[in-house]
Amino acid sequence: MHPYPADGAYAAKLTGFNAKADKERFLVAYPNGVDQGYNALICCGSEDDVGFIGAMTKRLVDTWKADPRRIYATGISNGADMSFKLAIEIPGTFAAIAPVSGGYIGTAAQKTTYMPKKPVSVVTFVGGLDKYYRDFEQGIKAWTERLDCKAGSPGKIEGKSTRTSATCRDKSAFTTYRLPDMGHSWPGSKDQTRSHPATGVNATDLIWEFFEAHPKASS
């Protein structure tokens, strides 16, 4: 899912998921938000984007034969916030989400009852130079506390960057990549408008690796 203001074509260019999907043989879809934004946690508009994306995923399963145990959501900024919203408001739909430079933030997220009712694993990427960094960290803290996630020690991955993995009460996983030298970006993108290649991390590769390892839990 794209940032605001942008569209699905921009998300495809930024992430490089078309090439990844061709190589790994999975379906990828890029929904367009009305007026270039999604009605996510803090922005934008008033459209029923939860209903829209829910209907889109159902069509991908019914018509395109997507595996219902392997439906995932990812996005950047406004699209990342939307990933968190979908994980909570369409319980049982998504096996995992991957918010990039976005967060579990805003008025709804402040309520302790606003949390996933069914397991959804999360991998997220936050930049230390992002002006929303503190908000994103607060959201990570809230999510992991509400789901009683137990984290291991941070592991160094590239330069000053770290990866912290946690296992939650409902058996979901929560992995955080903290990239101190990155701003509001998609790490590893070849598109220079919102990329940060200096992190040494490729979010698209790591997201697919995480998704592939986390199908929906058997009910």
TORTOR-908089 format. One record per residue: residue number from 0; z, y, x of N, C-alpha, C, CB in turn. Coordinates in Angstrom, 3 decimals. Glycine has a CB too. Layout:
REM residues N
    k       nzz       nyy       nxx      cazz      cayy      caxx       czz       cyy       cxx      cbzz      cbyy      cbxx
  NUM         Z         Y         X         Z         Y         X         Z         Y         X         Z         Y         X
...
//
This chain:
REM residues 219
    k       nzz       nyy       nxx      cazz      cayy      caxx       czz       cyy       cxx      cbzz      cbyy      cbxx
    0     0.000    -1.198     0.837     0.000     0.000     0.000     0.000     1.249     0.872     1.218     0.005    -0.947
    1    -0.794     2.213     0.465    -1.055     3.418     1.248     0.109     4.414     1.188    -2.331     4.085     0.757
    2     0.105     5.375     2.106     1.075     6.470     2.042     0.602     7.510     1.035     1.278     7.117     3.442
    3     1.380     8.566     0.849     0.966     9.694     0.020     0.687    10.885     0.931     2.056    10.045    -1.047
    4    -0.470    11.540     0.754    -1.582    11.223    -0.137    -2.619    10.384     0.604    -2.226    12.516    -0.690
    5    -3.085     9.336    -0.039    -4.110     8.484     0.580    -4.601     7.499    -0.472    -3.549     7.726     1.843
    6    -5.330     6.478    -0.024    -5.840     5.484    -0.965    -5.930     4.127    -0.271    -7.226     5.909    -1.523
    7    -6.410     3.143    -1.017    -6.488     1.790    -0.479    -7.417     1.665     0.709    -6.927     0.851    -1.544
    8    -8.503     2.423     0.706    -9.434     2.365     1.838    -8.752     2.830     3.120   -10.683     3.226     1.559
    9    -7.907     3.849     2.988    -7.171     4.325     4.160    -6.171     3.266     4.638    -6.438     5.645     3.836
   10    -5.496     2.601     3.685    -4.546     1.539     4.053    -5.252     0.415     4.805    -3.849     0.977     2.796
   11    -6.454     0.071     4.362    -7.220    -0.981     5.035    -7.556    -0.576     6.463    -8.508    -1.291     4.258
   12    -7.997     0.668     6.626    -8.355     1.167     7.954    -7.137     1.252     8.865    -9.019     2.539     7.844
   13    -6.035     1.743     8.322    -4.820     1.945     9.123    -4.231     0.625     9.610    -3.775     2.703     8.310
   14    -4.178    -0.359     8.728    -3.467    -1.603     9.042    -4.316    -2.658     9.737    -2.916    -2.183     7.793
   15    -5.624    -2.632     9.492    -6.476    -3.681    10.045    -6.271    -5.033     9.388    -6.234    -3.806    11.511
   16    -5.765    -5.026     8.148    -5.477    -6.300     7.487    -6.738    -7.067     7.064    -4.614    -6.053     6.275
   17    -7.877    -6.404     6.943    -9.096    -7.160     6.593    -9.428    -8.188     7.667   -10.291    -6.203     6.397
   18    -9.411    -7.748     8.916    -9.717    -8.668    10.015    -8.671    -9.769    10.111    -9.803    -7.908    11.345
   19    -7.420    -9.404     9.889    -6.346   -10.399     9.948    -6.506   -11.421     8.834    -4.968    -9.720     9.852
   20    -6.867   -10.962     7.645    -7.055   -11.870     6.513    -8.225   -12.811     6.755    -7.278   -11.078     5.223
   21    -9.319   -12.300     7.322   -10.474   -13.152     7.629   -10.097   -14.229     8.648   -11.647   -12.301     8.165
   22    -9.325   -13.827     9.645    -8.946   -14.768    10.702    -7.979   -15.833    10.194    -8.320   -14.018    11.873
   23    -6.994   -15.416     9.405    -5.928   -16.331     8.972    -6.172   -16.932     7.589    -4.603   -15.606     8.969
   24    -7.241   -16.479     6.925    -7.658   -17.032     5.633    -6.623   -16.807     4.530    -7.929   -18.515     5.775
   25    -6.316   -15.536     4.311    -5.501   -15.167     3.157    -6.174   -14.020     2.407    -4.065   -14.770     3.595
   26    -5.762   -13.799     1.170    -6.291   -12.709     0.357    -5.500   -11.436     0.637    -6.239   -13.067    -1.150
   27    -6.200   -10.309     0.698    -5.515    -9.025     0.835    -6.104    -8.056    -0.178    -5.642    -8.463     2.288
   28    -5.231    -7.288    -0.835    -5.665    -6.312    -1.842    -5.007    -4.974    -1.539    -5.310    -6.790    -3.289
   29    -5.729    -3.889    -1.838    -5.243    -2.542    -1.534    -5.231    -1.711    -2.825    -6.135    -1.860    -0.438
   30    -4.132    -1.688    -3.551    -4.096    -0.924    -4.808    -4.154     0.580    -4.556    -2.830    -1.267    -5.601
   31    -4.859     1.287    -5.431    -4.935     2.739    -5.371    -3.907     3.349    -6.322    -6.360     3.229    -5.719
   32    -3.013     4.179    -5.795    -2.091     4.901    -6.655    -2.788     6.066    -7.329    -0.891     5.392    -5.859
   33    -2.355     6.417    -8.542    -2.919     7.563    -9.256    -2.615     8.852    -8.485    -2.352     7.644   -10.705
   34    -3.607     9.705    -8.355    -3.473    10.961    -7.601    -2.964    10.709    -6.176    -2.519    11.923    -8.335
   35    -3.388     9.564    -5.626    -3.136     9.210    -4.225    -1.668     8.922    -3.906    -3.618    10.315    -3.340
   36    -0.896     8.558    -4.926     0.503     8.213    -4.677     0.990     7.150    -5.647     1.385     9.453    -4.779
   37     2.100     6.502    -5.286     2.754     5.527    -6.162     4.053     6.125    -6.698     3.033     4.192    -5.404
   38     4.420     5.733    -7.895     5.711     6.105    -8.461     6.754     5.169    -7.842     5.707     6.013   -10.048
   39     7.154     5.511    -6.615     8.076     4.660    -5.864     9.502     5.193    -5.999     7.662     4.585    -4.371
   40    10.303     5.054    -4.964    11.723     5.378    -5.086    12.031     6.868    -5.036    12.479     4.693    -4.009
   41    11.259     7.652    -4.265    11.522     9.094    -4.221    10.272     9.919    -4.527    12.068     9.482    -2.853
   42     9.140     9.282    -4.676     7.862     9.962    -4.880     6.871     8.897    -5.340     7.362    10.700    -3.562
   43     5.886     9.066    -6.074     5.298    10.289    -6.580     4.768     9.998    -7.989     4.159    10.813    -5.627
   44     4.839    10.938    -8.888     4.285    10.778   -10.220     5.183     9.977   -11.149     2.951    10.123   -10.132
   45     4.601     9.578   -12.291     5.376     8.884   -13.323     4.655     7.660   -13.879     5.695     9.836   -14.453
   46     3.630     7.206   -13.182     2.879     6.047   -13.645     3.715     4.764   -13.550     1.590     5.897   -12.833
   47     3.344     3.777   -14.361     4.016     2.474   -14.293     3.349     1.640   -13.206     3.967     1.733   -15.674
   48     3.639     1.996   -11.967     3.010     1.285   -10.857     3.598    -0.101   -10.656     3.149     2.083    -9.583
   49     4.828    -0.320   -11.090     5.393    -1.670   -11.055     4.583    -2.581   -11.975     6.894    -1.657   -11.477
   50     4.305    -2.099   -13.189     3.495    -2.876   -14.123     2.077    -3.089   -13.619     3.456    -2.192   -15.467
   51     1.500    -2.037   -13.032     0.144    -2.114   -12.503     0.037    -3.164   -11.398    -0.294    -0.749   -11.975
   52     0.934    -3.096   -10.419     0.846    -4.026    -9.298     1.263    -5.432    -9.730     1.724    -3.543    -8.129
   53     2.174    -5.525   -10.686     2.511    -6.839   -11.240     1.305    -7.491   -11.892     3.642    -6.714   -12.255
   54     0.534    -6.697   -12.663    -0.671    -7.221   -13.309    -1.727    -7.594   -12.280    -1.239    -6.197   -14.293
   55    -1.828    -6.796   -11.219    -2.795    -7.093   -10.174    -2.471    -8.413    -9.481    -2.835    -5.961    -9.155
   56    -1.197    -8.632    -9.168    -0.824    -9.884    -8.505    -1.052   -11.078    -9.421     0.641    -9.838    -8.058
   57    -0.815   -10.898   -10.720    -1.075   -11.992   -11.668    -2.554   -12.344   -11.687    -0.604   -11.608   -13.085
   58    -3.399   -11.335   -11.626    -4.842   -11.591   -11.606    -5.245   -12.318   -10.324    -5.626   -10.270   -11.737
   59    -4.631   -11.937    -9.209    -4.944   -12.611    -7.951    -4.560   -14.093    -8.010    -4.220   -11.922    -6.783
   60    -3.487   -14.396    -8.716    -3.069   -15.792    -8.871    -3.974   -16.518    -9.870    -1.596   -15.867    -9.331
   61    -4.188   -15.908   -11.034    -4.934   -16.580   -12.105    -6.424   -16.704   -11.801    -4.748   -15.833   -13.408
   62    -7.024   -15.647   -11.250    -8.470   -15.620   -11.042    -8.873   -16.035    -9.629    -9.001   -14.237   -11.331
   63    -8.109   -15.573    -8.654    -8.466   -15.827    -7.257    -7.679   -16.987    -6.644    -8.242   -14.577    -6.438
   64    -6.813   -17.585    -7.466    -6.061   -18.794    -7.063    -5.153   -18.554    -5.859    -7.031   -19.925    -6.740
   65    -4.582   -17.341    -5.784    -3.567   -17.087    -4.762    -2.373   -18.003    -5.013    -3.128   -15.588    -4.766
   66    -1.725   -18.412    -3.946    -0.566   -19.291    -4.033     0.629   -18.478    -4.549    -0.249   -19.941    -2.643
   67     1.160   -18.790    -5.750     2.268   -17.999    -6.302     3.537   -18.054    -5.464     2.579   -18.468    -7.689
   68     3.624   -19.026    -4.550     4.792   -19.093    -3.665     4.611   -18.207    -2.438     5.048   -20.539    -3.229
   69     3.415   -17.622    -2.316     3.137   -16.801    -1.131     2.487   -15.467    -1.526     2.220   -17.568    -0.151
   70     3.211   -14.715    -2.328     2.787   -13.362    -2.689     3.674   -12.390    -1.913     2.883   -13.114    -4.253
   71     3.050   -11.431    -1.226     3.791   -10.528    -0.353     3.373    -9.079    -0.596     3.574   -10.906     1.121
   72     4.259    -8.158    -0.259     3.948    -6.731    -0.391     4.285    -6.010     0.900     4.720    -6.102    -1.574
   73     3.389    -5.122     1.308     3.654    -4.289     2.476     3.006    -2.931     2.265     3.127    -4.958     3.778
   74     3.478    -1.948     3.000     2.912    -0.613     2.901     3.624     0.315     3.858     3.003    -0.082     1.466
   75     3.100     1.526     3.957     3.673     2.533     4.834     4.103     3.748     4.027     2.672     2.938     5.923
   76     5.244     4.328     4.387     5.750     5.547     3.780     5.932     5.355     2.269     4.797     6.725     4.067
   77     5.226     6.094     1.437     5.305     5.929    -0.019     5.017     4.480    -0.432     4.317     6.881    -0.718
   78     4.078     3.824     0.264     3.771     2.424    -0.008     4.872     1.486     0.443     2.485     2.043     0.660
   79     5.605     1.875     1.492     6.744     1.081     1.946     7.890     1.164     0.947     7.211     1.552     3.330
   80     8.161     2.395     0.461     9.190     2.562    -0.571     8.839     1.721    -1.798     9.340     4.059    -0.964
   81     7.544     1.684    -2.123     7.089     0.910    -3.275     7.340    -0.580    -3.069     5.601     1.162    -3.533
   82     7.256    -1.045    -1.831     7.527    -2.454    -1.543     8.954    -2.819    -1.942     7.298    -2.754    -0.050
   83     9.904    -1.962    -1.584    11.298    -2.210    -1.977    11.444    -2.211    -3.500    12.230    -1.147    -1.357
   84    10.798    -1.262    -4.157    10.894    -1.163    -5.615    10.346    -2.422    -6.282    10.138     0.077    -6.120
   85     9.221    -2.916    -5.810     8.619    -4.126    -6.376     9.525    -5.340    -6.183     7.250    -4.389    -5.737
   86    10.143    -5.437    -5.010    11.010    -6.581    -4.717    12.160    -6.674    -5.714    11.562    -6.481    -3.291
   87    12.620    -5.510    -6.182    13.759    -5.476    -7.097    13.322    -5.555    -8.559    14.571    -4.210    -6.870
   88    12.260    -4.853    -8.915    11.916    -4.696   -10.332    10.971    -5.764   -10.882    11.300    -3.358   -10.538
   89    10.404    -6.599   -10.016     9.646    -7.765   -10.502    10.257    -9.005    -9.857     8.097    -7.645   -10.164
   90    11.461    -9.365   -10.255    12.148   -10.486    -9.597    11.353   -11.784    -9.684    13.522   -10.691   -10.215
   91    11.359   -12.514    -8.582    10.678   -13.804    -8.557     9.201   -13.739    -8.248    10.856   -14.472    -9.845
   92     8.657   -12.538    -8.061     7.219   -12.397    -7.799     6.902   -12.478    -6.307     6.709   -11.071    -8.361
   93     7.647   -11.752    -5.502     7.325   -11.639    -4.080     8.240   -12.507    -3.230     7.423   -10.187    -3.631
   94     7.621   -13.237    -2.306     8.394   -14.052    -1.375     9.017   -13.187    -0.293     7.512   -15.131    -0.746
   95     8.310   -12.143     0.119     8.806   -11.259     1.170     8.068    -9.925     1.083     8.625   -11.904     2.579
   96     8.682    -8.905     1.686     8.063    -7.581     1.763     8.163    -7.078     3.202     8.745    -6.578     0.771
   97     7.297    -6.098     3.520     7.291    -5.547     4.882     7.099    -4.030     4.828     6.170    -6.206     5.741
   98     8.161    -3.282     4.580     8.063    -1.819     4.557     7.952    -1.256     5.980     9.286    -1.210     3.838
   99     6.966    -0.399     6.190     6.763     0.241     7.493     6.967     1.748     7.325     5.331    -0.075     8.069
  100     7.872     2.316     8.096     8.171     3.752     8.007     8.464     4.154     6.564     6.996     4.588     8.563
  101     9.287     3.365     5.915     9.709     3.636     4.553    11.078     3.035     4.330     8.696     3.084     3.535
  102    11.658     3.282     3.144    13.024     2.817     3.001    13.492     2.527     1.593    13.904     3.791     3.577
  103    14.641     1.900     1.553    15.398     1.594     0.340    16.273     2.815     0.082    16.263     0.256     0.485
  104    15.656     3.846    -0.497    16.269     5.169    -0.587    16.074     5.759    -1.968    15.688     6.103     0.471
  105    16.724     6.900    -2.217    16.554     7.583    -3.483    17.672     7.285    -4.465    15.243     7.210    -4.086
  106    17.589     7.896    -5.643    18.643     7.815    -6.653    18.903     6.394    -7.113    18.288     8.666    -7.838
  107    17.860     5.652    -7.418    18.041     4.280    -7.911    18.727     3.417    -6.863    16.688     3.661    -8.301
  108    18.320     3.563    -5.603    18.863     2.735    -4.531    20.335     3.018    -4.258    18.067     2.945    -3.271
  109    20.825     4.147    -4.714    22.234     4.476    -4.521    23.148     3.668    -5.446    22.453     5.963    -4.752
  110    22.575     3.089    -6.485    23.372     2.291    -7.419    23.575     0.890    -6.847    22.687     2.220    -8.816
  111    24.799     0.431    -6.814    25.096    -0.871    -6.209    24.453    -2.023    -6.963    26.590    -1.083    -6.145
  112    24.104    -1.811    -8.238    23.472    -2.869    -9.030    21.973    -2.959    -8.785    23.730    -2.639   -10.505
  113    21.396    -1.945    -8.094    19.950    -1.927    -7.843    19.669    -2.740    -6.593    19.414    -0.466    -7.688
  114    19.482    -4.035    -6.796    19.273    -4.967    -5.698    18.515    -6.174    -6.234    20.627    -5.394    -5.049
  115    17.866    -6.939    -5.372    17.071    -8.073    -5.856    17.939    -9.143    -6.514    16.283    -8.688    -4.705
  116    17.451    -9.652    -7.646    18.174   -10.704    -8.370    17.721   -12.094    -7.927    17.971   -10.546    -9.884
  117    16.608   -12.141    -7.210    16.124   -13.397    -6.636    15.781   -13.147    -5.167    14.874   -13.946    -7.425
  118    15.847   -14.170    -4.333    15.657   -13.957    -2.892    14.294   -13.356    -2.537    15.825   -15.267    -2.163
  119    14.332   -12.304    -1.743    13.132   -11.682    -1.183    13.441   -11.360     0.274    12.706   -10.383    -1.989
  120    12.709   -11.954     1.197    12.928   -11.657     2.604    12.251   -10.335     2.977    12.399   -12.807     3.489
  121    12.789    -9.695     4.003    12.313    -8.363     4.392    12.114    -8.293     5.902    13.307    -7.269     3.931
  122    10.986    -7.715     6.314    10.817    -7.286     7.705    10.427    -5.816     7.645     9.725    -8.158     8.479
  123    11.128    -4.978     8.388    10.874    -3.546     8.302    10.795    -2.929     9.692    11.965    -2.856     7.476
  124    10.045    -1.832     9.787     9.808    -1.139    11.057    10.219     0.316    10.892     8.307    -1.251    11.500
  125    11.154     0.775    11.729    11.613     2.157    11.625    11.503     2.829    12.991    13.074     2.220    11.097
  126    11.016     4.070    12.987    10.847     4.831    14.220    12.017     5.762    14.463     9.558     5.625    14.178
  127    12.518     5.787    15.688    13.646     6.643    16.019    13.327     8.125    15.932    14.129     6.324    17.389
  128    12.031     8.495    16.001    11.629     9.900    15.914    11.174    10.275    14.505    10.514    10.188    16.912
  129    11.277     9.346    13.577    10.917     9.621    12.185    11.966    10.546    11.574    10.797     8.298    11.362
  130    11.525    11.605    10.896    12.494    12.542    10.310    13.333    11.898     9.213    11.773    13.755     9.749
  131    12.874    10.745     8.699    13.643    10.034     7.672    14.465     8.878     8.259    12.700     9.501     6.595
  132    14.561     8.826     9.586    15.206     7.685    10.241    16.609     7.420     9.701    15.273     7.920    11.740
  133    17.433     8.431     9.577    18.806     8.239     9.103    18.827     7.680     7.682    19.580     9.565     9.158
  134    17.922     8.173     6.844    17.840     7.664     5.470    17.454     6.190     5.466    16.823     8.482     4.646
  135    16.475     5.835     6.301    16.042     4.439     6.360    17.182     3.542     6.846    14.814     4.292     7.284
  136    17.908     3.997     7.849    19.027     3.207     8.364    20.115     3.038     7.297    19.615     3.872     9.624
  137    20.363     4.084     6.527    21.343     3.988     5.454    20.892     2.980     4.407    21.573     5.359     4.810
  138    19.583     2.952     4.135    19.044     1.982     3.181    19.172     0.554     3.682    17.592     2.289     2.889
  139    18.917     0.345     4.967    19.076    -0.987     5.557    20.532    -1.432     5.433    18.628    -0.990     7.048
  140    21.447    -0.520     5.720    22.877    -0.819     5.626    23.254    -1.206     4.194    23.714     0.395     6.091
  141    22.758    -0.439     3.222    23.092    -0.713     1.820    22.549    -2.071     1.381    22.536     0.394     0.910
  142    21.283    -2.353     1.694    20.659    -3.627     1.291    21.411    -4.811     1.892    19.174    -3.669     1.727
  143    21.649    -4.735     3.190    22.269    -5.880     3.877    23.734    -6.071     3.471    22.176    -5.693     5.396
  144    24.421    -4.986     3.142    25.804    -5.121     2.661    25.833    -5.727     1.263    26.513    -3.752     2.658
  145    24.953    -5.271     0.394    24.937    -5.776    -0.984    24.569    -7.257    -1.047    23.956    -4.968    -1.829
  146    23.721    -7.680    -0.102    23.311    -9.083    -0.090    24.091    -9.901     0.933    21.827    -9.187     0.197
  147    25.122    -9.283     1.493    26.015    -9.977     2.432    25.212   -10.642     3.558    26.864   -11.036     1.687
  148    24.390    -9.838     4.213    23.545   -10.356     5.300    24.299   -10.315     6.626    22.231    -9.543     5.407
  149    24.255   -11.394     7.349    24.936   -11.505     8.632    23.903   -11.392     9.755    25.725   -12.846     8.731
  150    24.029   -10.329    10.541    23.042   -10.057    11.584    23.485   -10.569    12.945    22.771    -8.573    11.665
  151    22.523   -11.014    13.731    22.785   -11.371    15.111    22.710   -10.135    15.983    21.799   -12.437    15.596
  152    22.840   -10.307    17.279    22.741    -9.183    18.203    21.285    -8.741    18.329    23.316    -9.559    19.588
  153    21.047    -7.437    18.489    19.666    -6.960    18.673    19.027    -7.572    19.914    19.637    -5.427    18.777
  154    17.771    -7.946    19.791    17.034    -8.488    20.926    16.026    -7.481    21.420    16.338    -9.795    20.552
  155    15.926    -7.305    22.716    14.970    -6.361    23.291    13.581    -6.980    23.256    15.366    -5.977    24.745
  156    12.587    -6.201    22.774    11.247    -6.776    22.650    10.199    -6.069    23.495    10.820    -6.749    21.219
  157    10.288    -4.751    23.644     9.290    -4.005    24.410     9.886    -2.644    24.731     7.932    -3.863    23.619
  158    10.063    -2.321    26.007    10.678    -1.051    26.366    12.071    -0.938    25.770     9.809     0.113    25.902
  159    12.273     0.125    25.003    13.567     0.343    24.345    13.617    -0.261    22.945    13.866     1.828    24.268
  160    12.522    -0.832    22.483    12.442    -1.363    21.117    13.265    -2.638    20.974    10.982    -1.637    20.733
  161    13.806    -2.810    19.774    14.639    -3.992    19.508    14.259    -4.649    18.193    16.122    -3.610    19.486
  162    14.651    -5.906    18.077    14.499    -6.653    16.826    15.865    -7.247    16.475    13.395    -7.784    16.953
  163    16.310    -6.987    15.248    17.569    -7.534    14.761    17.282    -8.388    13.537    18.587    -6.403    14.427
  164    17.737    -9.636    13.551    17.490   -10.558    12.430    18.804   -10.918    11.760    16.764   -11.841    12.913
  165    18.767   -10.973    10.432    19.952   -11.306     9.645    19.593   -12.345     8.594    20.546   -10.042     8.980
  166    20.560   -13.160     8.230    20.419   -14.107     7.122    21.380   -13.678     6.022    20.703   -15.589     7.584
  167    20.868   -13.623     4.799    21.641   -13.084     3.689    22.235   -14.194     2.814    20.766   -12.169     2.846
  168    23.152   -13.782     1.959    23.867   -14.727     1.096    22.931   -15.598     0.268    24.798   -13.977     0.175
  169    21.831   -15.024    -0.189    20.898   -15.770    -1.037    19.862   -16.544    -0.225    20.192   -14.822    -1.988
  170    20.081   -16.636     1.082    19.217   -17.365     2.024    17.943   -16.605     2.394    18.841   -18.704     1.435
  171    17.819   -15.376     1.924    16.692   -14.558     2.363    16.970   -14.051     3.785    16.449   -13.362     1.378
  172    15.923   -13.553     4.435    16.040   -13.019     5.788    15.810   -11.516     5.772    15.041   -13.709     6.740
  173    16.422   -10.821     6.735    16.180    -9.379     6.881    16.029    -9.090     8.372    17.353    -8.518     6.243
  174    14.822    -8.720     8.771    14.530    -8.439    10.174    14.133    -6.976    10.332    13.408    -9.368    10.702
  175    14.748    -6.306    11.291    14.479    -4.887    11.521    13.947    -4.661    12.937    15.753    -4.053    11.291
  176    12.783    -4.024    13.022    12.245    -3.568    14.305    12.569    -2.074    14.432    10.682    -3.835    14.411
  177    13.347    -1.735    15.437    13.696    -0.337    15.681    12.930     0.122    16.919    15.252    -0.153    15.869
  178    12.116     1.161    16.731    11.200     1.638    17.766    11.574     3.083    18.095     9.696     1.528    17.300
  179    12.427     3.294    19.093    13.001     4.614    19.366    11.986     5.718    19.633    13.905     4.515    20.527
  180    10.821     5.379    20.182     9.843     6.404    20.557     8.780     6.644    19.486     9.170     6.015    21.849
  181     8.938     6.038    18.315     7.923     6.160    17.262     8.365     7.122    16.174     7.621     4.796    16.652
  182     7.392     7.847    15.622     7.645     8.709    14.481     7.315     7.987    13.184     6.835    10.000    14.593
  183     6.710     8.714    12.235     6.373     8.177    10.907     5.001     7.513    11.004     6.381     9.311     9.801
  184     4.978     6.275    11.478     3.724     5.656    11.903     3.650     4.177    11.538     3.551     5.820    13.396
  185     2.440     3.619    11.737     2.205     2.174    11.648     1.992     1.671    13.072     0.962     1.832    10.717
  186     2.971     1.009    13.671     2.846     0.625    15.084     1.674    -0.305    15.349     4.116    -0.035    15.550
  187     0.891     0.063    16.371    -0.227    -0.769    16.791    -1.532    -0.498    16.084     0.118    -2.167    16.603
  188    -1.557     0.464    15.143    -2.805     0.766    14.441    -3.833     1.375    15.388    -2.543     1.717    13.267
  189    -5.097     1.055    15.138    -6.184     1.653    15.921    -6.609     3.001    15.346    -7.387     0.705    15.971
  190    -6.105     3.318    14.150    -6.413     4.604    13.535    -5.452     5.649    14.095    -6.313     4.525    11.976
  191    -5.980     6.688    14.698    -5.135     7.638    15.427    -4.385     8.629    14.536    -5.974     8.400    16.396
  192    -4.706     8.693    13.243    -4.056     9.684    12.395    -2.599     9.339    12.100    -4.814     9.825    11.101
  193    -2.285     8.052    12.098    -0.896     7.675    11.800    -0.541     6.395    12.562    -0.689     7.475    10.261
  194    -0.814     6.401    13.838    -0.530     5.228    14.657     0.405     5.609    15.794    -1.833     4.615    15.209
  195     0.900     4.598    16.475     1.729     4.853    17.647     1.596     3.659    18.584     3.226     5.101    17.250
  196     0.478     3.578    19.312     0.227     2.417    20.159     1.225     2.255    21.292    -1.141     2.503    20.728
  197     1.927     3.336    21.658     2.825     3.273    22.807     4.050     2.390    22.572     3.273     4.659    23.170
  198     4.285     1.984    21.335     5.449     1.136    21.067     5.292    -0.254    21.666     5.680     1.023    19.570
  199     4.047    -0.682    21.920     3.811    -2.039    22.401     3.984    -3.076    21.317     4.732    -2.348    23.539
  200     4.093    -2.636    20.062     4.312    -3.536    18.926     3.142    -3.411    17.970     5.654    -3.219    18.200
  201     2.639    -4.538    17.465     1.578    -4.526    16.464     2.179    -4.987    15.143     0.373    -5.436    16.890
  202     2.397    -4.036    14.239     3.058    -4.357    12.979     2.259    -5.366    12.161     3.278    -3.093    12.169
  203     0.951    -5.240    12.148     0.125    -6.138    11.331     0.304    -7.588    11.766    -1.359    -5.740    11.423
  204     0.279    -7.840    13.064     0.468    -9.199    13.564     1.864    -9.724    13.238     0.233    -9.244    15.073
  205     2.870    -8.881    13.440     4.252    -9.314    13.215     4.545    -9.525    11.738     5.223    -8.295    13.790
  206     3.939    -8.703    10.889     4.124    -8.867     9.442     3.542   -10.195     8.990     3.467    -7.702     8.666
  207     2.319   -10.506     9.428     1.733   -11.776     9.012     2.542   -12.954     9.541     0.285   -11.875     9.491
  208     3.013   -12.862    10.758     3.844   -13.919    11.334     5.095   -14.145    10.479     4.243   -13.565    12.784
  209     5.710   -13.045    10.030     6.905   -13.135     9.189     6.571   -13.708     7.815     7.556   -11.757     9.038
  210     5.488   -13.194     7.207     5.098   -13.683     5.891     4.793   -15.186     5.933     3.876   -12.904     5.377
  211     4.056   -15.597     6.940     3.669   -17.000     7.051     4.902   -17.904     7.137     2.771   -17.209     8.280
  212     5.973   -17.399     7.725     7.192   -18.184     7.914     8.143   -18.121     6.720     7.909   -17.710     9.146
  213     7.814   -17.278     5.706     8.740   -17.080     4.594     8.046   -17.216     3.240     9.397   -15.714     4.701
  214     7.767   -18.444     2.807     7.301   -18.649     1.431     8.469   -18.440     0.464     6.688   -20.076     1.254
  215     8.156   -18.354    -0.804     9.219   -18.190    -1.811    10.127   -19.410    -1.811     8.616   -17.970    -3.227
  216    11.410   -19.161    -1.939    12.370   -20.266    -1.978    12.148   -21.115    -3.224    13.818   -19.733    -1.945
  217    12.299   -22.422    -3.088    12.146   -23.328    -4.226    13.272   -23.082    -5.210    12.133   -24.810    -3.769
  218    12.919   -23.019    -6.496    13.936   -22.748    -7.526    14.620   -24.038    -7.941    13.305   -22.061    -8.759
//
